[in-house]
């Protein structure tokens, strides 16, 4: 099969996703109303140690669909590296990213394709992301659900305002290749969690650069996906390091749109604001900041955000680009 002109690409970055990929591929096989355009699926194996490659090769051997299923291996571990590889491999202008635990509704591809064509100034646009909990979270967990890529912002399209410093997660995100090529630096600071690197926030850094280049960032509620959240992601042992990684990366995402000469002033202002948040949080919750799950996660985020510029400088991230490269 040799399709030259591709209208839409589904990119699936995955790390040890052998058990999760079959369900996602079945969801993609059942997409509806895609007959009027051409599309492809690219699985980016991000240095997996399980049998992800074997699973995909088995699917390829029996693939009987008009849209191709492709596989590529990206040895540099981290979501930013996997996304970059997907952009390079994609043959279309619009690239829709699905994590291996993101299960789309049957019309997701169609809605994504339509929105991209109707909004040519959109550099990226996000899905409505619903949680699929393995176990019910605590009653107050909604305070931190947006950090788990849950995005339920109503049923009308929403243009993200640059001044509000709010951006969507990468789950179910569609990126316009031109916007990526024009906006994203060759070596961003944040590359995603990997062995020896606890920093996250790579999706926010990416979208900040796209928005800085005057591309629009949208929320499209007609693109609906369900994010599978296993019970271990609700445990303190996972969540505290997770929020630490978000906080420690924040200096990078906060400074993308700030001119270099103004960064010391803004850094000082953010430090004052982070201290204020910590003090108010302690006043409000007292000893619960150590024992209650949500309050402890929020406290970790505030403290790590305060530490962010010092941590990044000490560990070389601000001196020579991405650490270790």
Short mmCIF file of the C-alpha atoms (twelve columns), coordinates in Angstrom:
data_MODEL
# 
_entry.id   MODEL 
# 
loop_
_atom_site.group_PDB 
_atom_site.id 
_atom_site.type_symbol 
_atom_site.label_atom_id 
_atom_site.label_alt_id 
_atom_site.label_comp_id 
_atom_site.label_asym_id 
_atom_site.label_seq_id 
_atom_site.Cartn_x 
_atom_site.Cartn_y 
_atom_site.Cartn_z 
_atom_site.pdbx_PDB_model_num 
ATOM 1   C CA . UNK A 1   0.000   0.000  0.000  1 
ATOM 2   C CA . UNK A 2   1.434   3.363  -1.006 1 
ATOM 3   C CA . UNK A 3   -0.615  6.412  -0.140 1 
ATOM 4   C CA . UNK A 4   1.210   9.577  -1.140 1 
ATOM 5   C CA . UNK A 5   -1.184  12.264 0.044  1 
ATOM 6   C CA . UNK A 6   -2.136  11.940 3.708  1 
ATOM 7   C CA . UNK A 7   -4.645  14.366 5.241  1 
ATOM 8   C CA . UNK A 8   -4.348  13.389 8.902  1 
ATOM 9   C CA . UNK A 9   -1.879  11.471 11.077 1 
ATOM 10  C CA . UNK A 10  -2.535  9.687  14.353 1 
ATOM 11  C CA . UNK A 11  0.695   9.573  16.366 1 
ATOM 12  C CA . UNK A 12  0.910   7.252  19.373 1 
ATOM 13  C CA . UNK A 13  4.013   7.781  21.523 1 
ATOM 14  C CA . UNK A 14  4.343   4.779  23.804 1 
ATOM 15  C CA . UNK A 15  6.672   3.407  26.451 1 
ATOM 16  C CA . UNK A 16  6.033   -0.206 27.452 1 
ATOM 17  C CA . UNK A 17  2.524   0.025  26.045 1 
ATOM 18  C CA . UNK A 18  2.151   -3.550 24.772 1 
ATOM 19  C CA . UNK A 19  -0.801  -4.272 27.066 1 
ATOM 20  C CA . UNK A 20  -2.608  -1.002 26.309 1 
ATOM 21  C CA . UNK A 21  -2.079  -0.593 22.566 1 
ATOM 22  C CA . UNK A 22  -4.485  -3.319 21.316 1 
ATOM 23  C CA . UNK A 23  -7.508  -1.543 22.822 1 
ATOM 24  C CA . UNK A 24  -6.440  1.784  21.317 1 
ATOM 25  C CA . UNK A 25  -5.830  0.262  17.884 1 
ATOM 26  C CA . UNK A 26  -9.271  -1.352 17.993 1 
ATOM 27  C CA . UNK A 27  -10.812 2.037  18.791 1 
ATOM 28  C CA . UNK A 28  -9.009  3.515  15.800 1 
ATOM 29  C CA . UNK A 29  -10.212 0.700  13.550 1 
ATOM 30  C CA . UNK A 30  -13.781 1.619  14.511 1 
ATOM 31  C CA . UNK A 31  -13.567 5.326  13.661 1 
ATOM 32  C CA . UNK A 32  -16.505 6.565  11.581 1 
ATOM 33  C CA . UNK A 33  -17.018 8.996  8.678  1 
ATOM 34  C CA . UNK A 34  -13.377 8.988  7.603  1 
ATOM 35  C CA . UNK A 35  -14.040 7.969  4.001  1 
ATOM 36  C CA . UNK A 36  -13.628 11.495 2.609  1 
ATOM 37  C CA . UNK A 37  -9.989  11.905 3.632  1 
ATOM 38  C CA . UNK A 38  -6.829  9.835  3.975  1 
ATOM 39  C CA . UNK A 39  -5.077  9.135  7.259  1 
ATOM 40  C CA . UNK A 40  -2.344  7.073  8.840  1 
ATOM 41  C CA . UNK A 41  -1.323  5.695  12.231 1 
ATOM 42  C CA . UNK A 42  2.247   5.970  13.498 1 
ATOM 43  C CA . UNK A 43  3.304   4.186  16.687 1 
ATOM 44  C CA . UNK A 44  6.447   5.758  18.149 1 
ATOM 45  C CA . UNK A 45  8.108   3.207  20.408 1 
ATOM 46  C CA . UNK A 46  9.954   5.393  22.921 1 
ATOM 47  C CA . UNK A 47  12.674  2.943  23.989 1 
ATOM 48  C CA . UNK A 48  10.299  0.319  25.378 1 
ATOM 49  C CA . UNK A 49  11.668  -2.714 27.191 1 
ATOM 50  C CA . UNK A 50  8.551   -4.869 26.785 1 
ATOM 51  C CA . UNK A 51  7.212   -6.494 23.593 1 
ATOM 52  C CA . UNK A 52  5.652   -3.327 22.153 1 
ATOM 53  C CA . UNK A 53  7.477   -3.820 18.845 1 
ATOM 54  C CA . UNK A 54  6.257   -7.415 18.534 1 
ATOM 55  C CA . UNK A 55  2.656   -6.380 19.205 1 
ATOM 56  C CA . UNK A 56  2.721   -3.748 16.458 1 
ATOM 57  C CA . UNK A 57  4.527   -5.982 13.972 1 
ATOM 58  C CA . UNK A 58  1.878   -8.658 14.512 1 
ATOM 59  C CA . UNK A 59  -0.844  -6.103 13.770 1 
ATOM 60  C CA . UNK A 60  1.018   -4.958 10.653 1 
ATOM 61  C CA . UNK A 61  1.273   -8.517 9.343  1 
ATOM 62  C CA . UNK A 62  -2.537  -8.839 9.338  1 
ATOM 63  C CA . UNK A 63  -3.468  -5.221 8.599  1 
ATOM 64  C CA . UNK A 64  -6.398  -5.047 6.142  1 
ATOM 65  C CA . UNK A 65  -7.372  -1.391 6.417  1 
ATOM 66  C CA . UNK A 66  -6.995  1.461  3.858  1 
ATOM 67  C CA . UNK A 67  -5.025  3.580  6.317  1 
ATOM 68  C CA . UNK A 68  -1.448  2.410  6.985  1 
ATOM 69  C CA . UNK A 69  -0.133  1.365  10.399 1 
ATOM 70  C CA . UNK A 70  3.505   2.378  10.789 1 
ATOM 71  C CA . UNK A 71  6.077   1.700  13.496 1 
ATOM 72  C CA . UNK A 72  9.233   3.596  14.388 1 
ATOM 73  C CA . UNK A 73  11.660  3.391  17.289 1 
ATOM 74  C CA . UNK A 74  12.891  6.473  19.166 1 
ATOM 75  C CA . UNK A 75  15.816  5.675  21.440 1 
ATOM 76  C CA . UNK A 76  15.881  9.048  23.232 1 
ATOM 77  C CA . UNK A 77  13.431  8.504  26.035 1 
ATOM 78  C CA . UNK A 78  11.018  11.308 26.894 1 
ATOM 79  C CA . UNK A 79  7.713   12.521 25.486 1 
ATOM 80  C CA . UNK A 80  9.271   15.518 23.716 1 
ATOM 81  C CA . UNK A 81  11.657  13.250 21.788 1 
ATOM 82  C CA . UNK A 82  8.808   10.918 20.815 1 
ATOM 83  C CA . UNK A 83  6.669   13.828 19.605 1 
ATOM 84  C CA . UNK A 84  9.535   15.259 17.589 1 
ATOM 85  C CA . UNK A 85  10.058  11.897 15.906 1 
ATOM 86  C CA . UNK A 86  6.334   11.683 15.130 1 
ATOM 87  C CA . UNK A 87  6.398   15.130 13.507 1 
ATOM 88  C CA . UNK A 88  9.339   14.024 11.349 1 
ATOM 89  C CA . UNK A 89  7.632   10.793 10.299 1 
ATOM 90  C CA . UNK A 90  4.135   12.198 9.683  1 
ATOM 91  C CA . UNK A 91  3.129   12.759 6.068  1 
ATOM 92  C CA . UNK A 92  0.255   15.103 6.894  1 
ATOM 93  C CA . UNK A 93  -0.044  18.690 8.066  1 
ATOM 94  C CA . UNK A 94  -2.290  17.769 11.012 1 
ATOM 95  C CA . UNK A 95  -0.923  15.325 13.605 1 
ATOM 96  C CA . UNK A 96  -3.223  14.062 16.341 1 
ATOM 97  C CA . UNK A 97  -1.435  12.714 19.414 1 
ATOM 98  C CA . UNK A 98  -2.983  9.939  21.484 1 
ATOM 99  C CA . UNK A 99  -1.217  8.380  24.448 1 
ATOM 100 C CA . UNK A 100 -1.558  4.618  24.678 1 
ATOM 101 C CA . UNK A 101 -4.081  5.062  27.508 1 
ATOM 102 C CA . UNK A 102 -6.232  7.606  25.608 1 
ATOM 103 C CA . UNK A 103 -9.295  5.938  24.089 1 
ATOM 104 C CA . UNK A 104 -11.116 8.135  21.547 1 
ATOM 105 C CA . UNK A 105 -14.799 8.300  20.747 1 
ATOM 106 C CA . UNK A 106 -15.724 6.866  17.294 1 
ATOM 107 C CA . UNK A 107 -15.819 10.277 15.600 1 
ATOM 108 C CA . UNK A 108 -12.614 11.661 17.141 1 
ATOM 109 C CA . UNK A 109 -10.550 11.616 13.941 1 
ATOM 110 C CA . UNK A 110 -13.341 13.150 11.871 1 
ATOM 111 C CA . UNK A 111 -13.943 15.937 14.380 1 
ATOM 112 C CA . UNK A 112 -10.198 16.621 14.615 1 
ATOM 113 C CA . UNK A 113 -9.830  16.794 10.835 1 
ATOM 114 C CA . UNK A 114 -12.844 19.100 10.424 1 
ATOM 115 C CA . UNK A 115 -11.717 21.494 13.160 1 
ATOM 116 C CA . UNK A 116 -8.208  21.797 11.750 1 
ATOM 117 C CA . UNK A 117 -9.527  22.711 8.325  1 
ATOM 118 C CA . UNK A 118 -12.062 25.172 9.688  1 
ATOM 119 C CA . UNK A 119 -9.456  26.927 11.858 1 
ATOM 120 C CA . UNK A 120 -6.305  27.405 9.757  1 
ATOM 121 C CA . UNK A 121 -4.725  29.725 12.358 1 
ATOM 122 C CA . UNK A 122 -4.824  27.003 14.993 1 
ATOM 123 C CA . UNK A 123 -1.320  25.795 15.752 1 
ATOM 124 C CA . UNK A 124 -2.685  23.217 18.174 1 
ATOM 125 C CA . UNK A 125 -6.071  22.217 19.534 1 
ATOM 126 C CA . UNK A 126 -7.034  19.979 22.409 1 
ATOM 127 C CA . UNK A 127 -9.650  17.352 23.113 1 
ATOM 128 C CA . UNK A 128 -12.271 17.144 25.797 1 
ATOM 129 C CA . UNK A 129 -10.642 14.566 28.074 1 
ATOM 130 C CA . UNK A 130 -12.810 12.559 30.457 1 
ATOM 131 C CA . UNK A 131 -11.402 10.419 33.267 1 
ATOM 132 C CA . UNK A 132 -11.889 6.656  33.269 1 
ATOM 133 C CA . UNK A 133 -11.036 5.856  36.880 1 
ATOM 134 C CA . UNK A 134 -10.112 2.315  37.837 1 
ATOM 135 C CA . UNK A 135 -11.173 3.237  41.386 1 
ATOM 136 C CA . UNK A 136 -13.077 6.277  42.563 1 
ATOM 137 C CA . UNK A 137 -10.778 9.118  43.668 1 
ATOM 138 C CA . UNK A 138 -11.194 11.016 46.967 1 
ATOM 139 C CA . UNK A 139 -14.075 13.495 47.095 1 
ATOM 140 C CA . UNK A 140 -11.820 16.555 46.872 1 
ATOM 141 C CA . UNK A 141 -9.638  15.122 44.105 1 
ATOM 142 C CA . UNK A 142 -11.206 17.423 41.500 1 
ATOM 143 C CA . UNK A 143 -8.855  20.176 42.720 1 
ATOM 144 C CA . UNK A 144 -5.922  18.418 41.068 1 
ATOM 145 C CA . UNK A 145 -7.551  16.416 38.245 1 
ATOM 146 C CA . UNK A 146 -6.460  18.933 35.540 1 
ATOM 147 C CA . UNK A 147 -2.852  17.892 36.256 1 
ATOM 148 C CA . UNK A 148 -3.805  14.344 35.205 1 
ATOM 149 C CA . UNK A 149 -4.757  15.620 31.731 1 
ATOM 150 C CA . UNK A 150 -8.473  15.773 32.526 1 
ATOM 151 C CA . UNK A 151 -9.931  18.612 30.428 1 
ATOM 152 C CA . UNK A 152 -13.663 19.225 30.681 1 
ATOM 153 C CA . UNK A 153 -14.173 22.898 29.831 1 
ATOM 154 C CA . UNK A 154 -17.728 22.827 28.555 1 
ATOM 155 C CA . UNK A 155 -19.322 22.011 25.212 1 
ATOM 156 C CA . UNK A 156 -18.290 25.092 23.237 1 
ATOM 157 C CA . UNK A 157 -14.934 25.662 21.514 1 
ATOM 158 C CA . UNK A 158 -12.567 27.780 23.581 1 
ATOM 159 C CA . UNK A 159 -9.623  29.888 22.430 1 
ATOM 160 C CA . UNK A 160 -6.862  29.890 25.048 1 
ATOM 161 C CA . UNK A 161 -5.944  33.457 26.010 1 
ATOM 162 C CA . UNK A 162 -2.189  34.025 26.155 1 
ATOM 163 C CA . UNK A 163 -2.550  36.477 29.043 1 
ATOM 164 C CA . UNK A 164 -4.182  33.836 31.284 1 
ATOM 165 C CA . UNK A 165 -1.148  31.485 31.089 1 
ATOM 166 C CA . UNK A 166 -3.388  28.438 30.847 1 
ATOM 167 C CA . UNK A 167 -2.734  25.703 28.295 1 
ATOM 168 C CA . UNK A 168 -4.199  22.233 27.683 1 
ATOM 169 C CA . UNK A 169 -2.413  18.912 28.203 1 
ATOM 170 C CA . UNK A 170 -0.954  16.905 25.349 1 
ATOM 171 C CA . UNK A 171 -3.432  14.013 25.653 1 
ATOM 172 C CA . UNK A 172 -5.652  14.131 22.570 1 
ATOM 173 C CA . UNK A 173 -3.804  17.159 21.197 1 
ATOM 174 C CA . UNK A 174 -3.631  17.936 17.470 1 
ATOM 175 C CA . UNK A 175 -0.590  19.872 16.262 1 
ATOM 176 C CA . UNK A 176 -0.197  21.619 12.925 1 
ATOM 177 C CA . UNK A 177 3.178   20.639 11.504 1 
ATOM 178 C CA . UNK A 178 3.872   24.145 10.186 1 
ATOM 179 C CA . UNK A 179 3.347   25.593 13.672 1 
ATOM 180 C CA . UNK A 180 5.757   23.065 15.162 1 
ATOM 181 C CA . UNK A 181 8.446   23.680 12.554 1 
ATOM 182 C CA . UNK A 182 8.163   27.461 12.927 1 
ATOM 183 C CA . UNK A 183 7.981   27.560 16.727 1 
ATOM 184 C CA . UNK A 184 9.701   24.715 18.562 1 
ATOM 185 C CA . UNK A 185 13.453  25.045 19.263 1 
ATOM 186 C CA . UNK A 186 15.729  22.189 18.253 1 
ATOM 187 C CA . UNK A 187 16.581  21.409 21.894 1 
ATOM 188 C CA . UNK A 188 13.821  22.377 24.326 1 
ATOM 189 C CA . UNK A 189 14.758  22.317 28.002 1 
ATOM 190 C CA . UNK A 190 12.010  19.937 29.078 1 
ATOM 191 C CA . UNK A 191 11.899  16.534 27.405 1 
ATOM 192 C CA . UNK A 192 9.610   14.535 29.691 1 
ATOM 193 C CA . UNK A 193 10.052  12.013 32.442 1 
ATOM 194 C CA . UNK A 194 12.721  9.383  31.849 1 
ATOM 195 C CA . UNK A 195 15.334  7.513  33.829 1 
ATOM 196 C CA . UNK A 196 17.362  10.082 35.759 1 
ATOM 197 C CA . UNK A 197 15.060  12.964 34.766 1 
ATOM 198 C CA . UNK A 198 12.056  13.730 36.944 1 
ATOM 199 C CA . UNK A 199 11.022  16.920 35.159 1 
ATOM 200 C CA . UNK A 200 7.732   17.116 33.310 1 
ATOM 201 C CA . UNK A 201 5.973   20.109 31.701 1 
ATOM 202 C CA . UNK A 202 7.300   19.383 28.212 1 
ATOM 203 C CA . UNK A 203 3.794   19.731 26.750 1 
ATOM 204 C CA . UNK A 204 3.365   23.190 28.311 1 
ATOM 205 C CA . UNK A 205 6.765   24.321 27.039 1 
ATOM 206 C CA . UNK A 206 5.881   23.127 23.530 1 
ATOM 207 C CA . UNK A 207 2.501   24.882 23.470 1 
ATOM 208 C CA . UNK A 208 3.988   28.048 24.971 1 
ATOM 209 C CA . UNK A 209 6.389   28.311 22.030 1 
ATOM 210 C CA . UNK A 210 3.570   27.730 19.536 1 
ATOM 211 C CA . UNK A 211 1.421   30.378 21.210 1 
ATOM 212 C CA . UNK A 212 4.376   32.768 21.432 1 
ATOM 213 C CA . UNK A 213 4.703   32.517 17.630 1 
ATOM 214 C CA . UNK A 214 1.101   33.846 17.377 1 
ATOM 215 C CA . UNK A 215 -0.555  30.570 16.514 1 
ATOM 216 C CA . UNK A 216 -3.927  29.977 18.142 1 
ATOM 217 C CA . UNK A 217 -4.413  27.252 20.769 1 
ATOM 218 C CA . UNK A 218 -7.957  25.871 20.979 1 
ATOM 219 C CA . UNK A 219 -10.097 23.494 22.993 1 
ATOM 220 C CA . UNK A 220 -12.445 21.493 20.763 1 
ATOM 221 C CA . UNK A 221 -15.078 19.685 22.869 1 
ATOM 222 C CA . UNK A 222 -16.299 17.619 19.911 1 
ATOM 223 C CA . UNK A 223 -13.029 15.665 20.080 1 
ATOM 224 C CA . UNK A 224 -13.704 13.417 23.081 1 
ATOM 225 C CA . UNK A 225 -11.360 10.872 24.611 1 
ATOM 226 C CA . UNK A 226 -11.321 8.845  27.815 1 
ATOM 227 C CA . UNK A 227 -8.083  8.829  29.787 1 
ATOM 228 C CA . UNK A 228 -7.573  5.519  31.587 1 
ATOM 229 C CA . UNK A 229 -6.313  6.212  35.118 1 
ATOM 230 C CA . UNK A 230 -5.241  3.128  37.094 1 
ATOM 231 C CA . UNK A 231 -5.486  3.077  40.863 1 
ATOM 232 C CA . UNK A 232 -1.718  3.390  41.366 1 
ATOM 233 C CA . UNK A 233 -1.863  6.901  39.895 1 
ATOM 234 C CA . UNK A 234 -4.010  7.914  42.851 1 
ATOM 235 C CA . UNK A 235 -1.408  6.804  45.382 1 
ATOM 236 C CA . UNK A 236 0.780   9.236  47.283 1 
ATOM 237 C CA . UNK A 237 3.952   7.403  46.218 1 
ATOM 238 C CA . UNK A 238 3.180   8.311  42.602 1 
ATOM 239 C CA . UNK A 239 1.530   11.704 43.018 1 
ATOM 240 C CA . UNK A 240 4.106   13.472 45.215 1 
ATOM 241 C CA . UNK A 241 7.050   12.888 42.809 1 
ATOM 242 C CA . UNK A 242 4.691   13.707 39.933 1 
ATOM 243 C CA . UNK A 243 3.817   17.112 41.387 1 
ATOM 244 C CA . UNK A 244 7.456   17.680 42.319 1 
ATOM 245 C CA . UNK A 245 8.386   17.233 38.662 1 
ATOM 246 C CA . UNK A 246 5.702   19.666 37.518 1 
ATOM 247 C CA . UNK A 247 6.798   22.278 40.028 1 
ATOM 248 C CA . UNK A 248 10.516  21.984 39.328 1 
ATOM 249 C CA . UNK A 249 9.890   22.577 35.611 1 
ATOM 250 C CA . UNK A 250 7.833   25.729 36.097 1 
ATOM 251 C CA . UNK A 251 10.601  28.290 35.695 1 
ATOM 252 C CA . UNK A 252 10.989  27.133 32.080 1 
ATOM 253 C CA . UNK A 253 7.308   27.346 31.195 1 
ATOM 254 C CA . UNK A 254 6.864   30.635 33.031 1 
ATOM 255 C CA . UNK A 255 9.730   32.334 31.160 1 
ATOM 256 C CA . UNK A 256 9.026   31.293 27.549 1 
ATOM 257 C CA . UNK A 257 7.137   34.516 26.821 1 
ATOM 258 C CA . UNK A 258 9.361   36.775 28.970 1 
ATOM 259 C CA . UNK A 259 12.181  38.775 27.380 1 
ATOM 260 C CA . UNK A 260 15.599  37.695 28.759 1 
ATOM 261 C CA . UNK A 261 16.385  41.090 30.337 1 
ATOM 262 C CA . UNK A 262 13.061  41.049 32.201 1 
ATOM 263 C CA . UNK A 263 13.397  37.500 33.530 1 
ATOM 264 C CA . UNK A 264 15.170  38.367 36.821 1 
ATOM 265 C CA . UNK A 265 12.327  40.741 37.733 1 
ATOM 266 C CA . UNK A 266 9.625   38.223 36.835 1 
ATOM 267 C CA . UNK A 267 11.526  35.443 38.603 1 
ATOM 268 C CA . UNK A 268 11.574  37.499 41.802 1 
ATOM 269 C CA . UNK A 269 7.846   38.232 41.432 1 
ATOM 270 C CA . UNK A 270 7.086   34.522 40.995 1 
ATOM 271 C CA . UNK A 271 9.188   33.680 44.063 1 
ATOM 272 C CA . UNK A 272 7.191   36.147 46.158 1 
ATOM 273 C CA . UNK A 273 3.927   34.717 44.823 1 
ATOM 274 C CA . UNK A 274 5.022   31.114 45.475 1 
ATOM 275 C CA . UNK A 275 5.946   32.009 49.075 1 
ATOM 276 C CA . UNK A 276 2.530   33.639 49.458 1 
ATOM 277 C CA . UNK A 277 0.803   30.477 48.197 1 
ATOM 278 C CA . UNK A 278 2.782   28.299 50.610 1 
ATOM 279 C CA . UNK A 279 1.943   30.484 53.602 1 
ATOM 280 C CA . UNK A 280 -1.763  30.654 52.720 1 
ATOM 281 C CA . UNK A 281 -1.868  26.895 52.138 1 
ATOM 282 C CA . UNK A 282 -0.368  26.200 55.572 1 
ATOM 283 C CA . UNK A 283 -2.785  28.647 57.218 1 
ATOM 284 C CA . UNK A 284 -5.754  27.005 55.480 1 
ATOM 285 C CA . UNK A 285 -4.864  23.331 55.938 1 
ATOM 286 C CA . UNK A 286 -2.392  23.201 58.848 1 
ATOM 287 C CA . UNK A 287 -0.922  19.731 59.424 1 
ATOM 288 C CA . UNK A 288 -3.133  18.347 56.629 1 
ATOM 289 C CA . UNK A 289 -0.506  19.558 54.147 1 
ATOM 290 C CA . UNK A 290 1.514   16.508 55.219 1 
ATOM 291 C CA . UNK A 291 -1.213  13.910 55.724 1 
ATOM 292 C CA . UNK A 292 -4.139  14.663 53.389 1 
ATOM 293 C CA . UNK A 293 -3.476  13.574 49.779 1 
ATOM 294 C CA . UNK A 294 -4.732  16.553 47.782 1 
ATOM 295 C CA . UNK A 295 -3.394  19.177 50.204 1 
ATOM 296 C CA . UNK A 296 -0.007  17.413 50.233 1 
ATOM 297 C CA . UNK A 297 0.109   17.365 46.409 1 
ATOM 298 C CA . UNK A 298 -0.711  21.067 46.244 1 
ATOM 299 C CA . UNK A 299 1.922   21.851 48.864 1 
ATOM 300 C CA . UNK A 300 4.525   19.877 46.927 1 
ATOM 301 C CA . UNK A 301 3.621   21.815 43.768 1 
ATOM 302 C CA . UNK A 302 4.012   25.195 45.497 1 
ATOM 303 C CA . UNK A 303 7.321   24.291 47.151 1 
ATOM 304 C CA . UNK A 304 8.779   22.802 43.974 1 
ATOM 305 C CA . UNK A 305 7.658   25.813 41.934 1 
ATOM 306 C CA . UNK A 306 9.540   28.022 44.403 1 
ATOM 307 C CA . UNK A 307 12.644  25.841 44.051 1 
ATOM 308 C CA . UNK A 308 12.398  25.585 40.254 1 
ATOM 309 C CA . UNK A 309 14.877  28.271 39.089 1 
ATOM 310 C CA . UNK A 310 17.478  27.192 41.655 1 
ATOM 311 C CA . UNK A 311 17.091  23.489 40.846 1 
ATOM 312 C CA . UNK A 312 17.297  24.039 37.077 1 
ATOM 313 C CA . UNK A 313 20.356  26.263 37.356 1 
ATOM 314 C CA . UNK A 314 22.163  23.936 39.778 1 
ATOM 315 C CA . UNK A 315 21.573  20.926 37.539 1 
ATOM 316 C CA . UNK A 316 22.660  22.623 34.328 1 
ATOM 317 C CA . UNK A 317 19.337  22.890 32.521 1 
ATOM 318 C CA . UNK A 318 19.616  26.668 32.145 1 
ATOM 319 C CA . UNK A 319 23.282  26.695 31.107 1 
ATOM 320 C CA . UNK A 320 23.430  24.450 28.065 1 
ATOM 321 C CA . UNK A 321 19.951  23.434 26.992 1 
ATOM 322 C CA . UNK A 322 18.733  19.962 27.754 1 
ATOM 323 C CA . UNK A 323 20.697  18.250 30.476 1 
ATOM 324 C CA . UNK A 324 22.673  15.294 29.233 1 
ATOM 325 C CA . UNK A 325 22.691  16.265 25.553 1 
# 
